[in-house]
């Protein structure tokens, strides 16, 4: 009876060791996926920052154009008066 218990415990330990290795491999895979996603997220963030810079510079350019048009219109309106 003691030998049966010992054999059962030995099998249980083997299964636990197998599960431990499987979990370790799964953790490694997940860590690589996380690193890949973080890298992709970093690239997206850099692209968004670049887009924001371009958009703000375009806004500044367009607002300058609008001001110049308004000034020329005001000049014409004053001349007409």
Secondary structure, 3 states (H helix, E strand, C coil): CHHHHHHHHHHHHHHHHHHHHHHHHHHHHHHHHHHHHHHHHHHHHHHHHHHHHHHHHHHHHHHHHHHHHHHHHHHHHHHHC
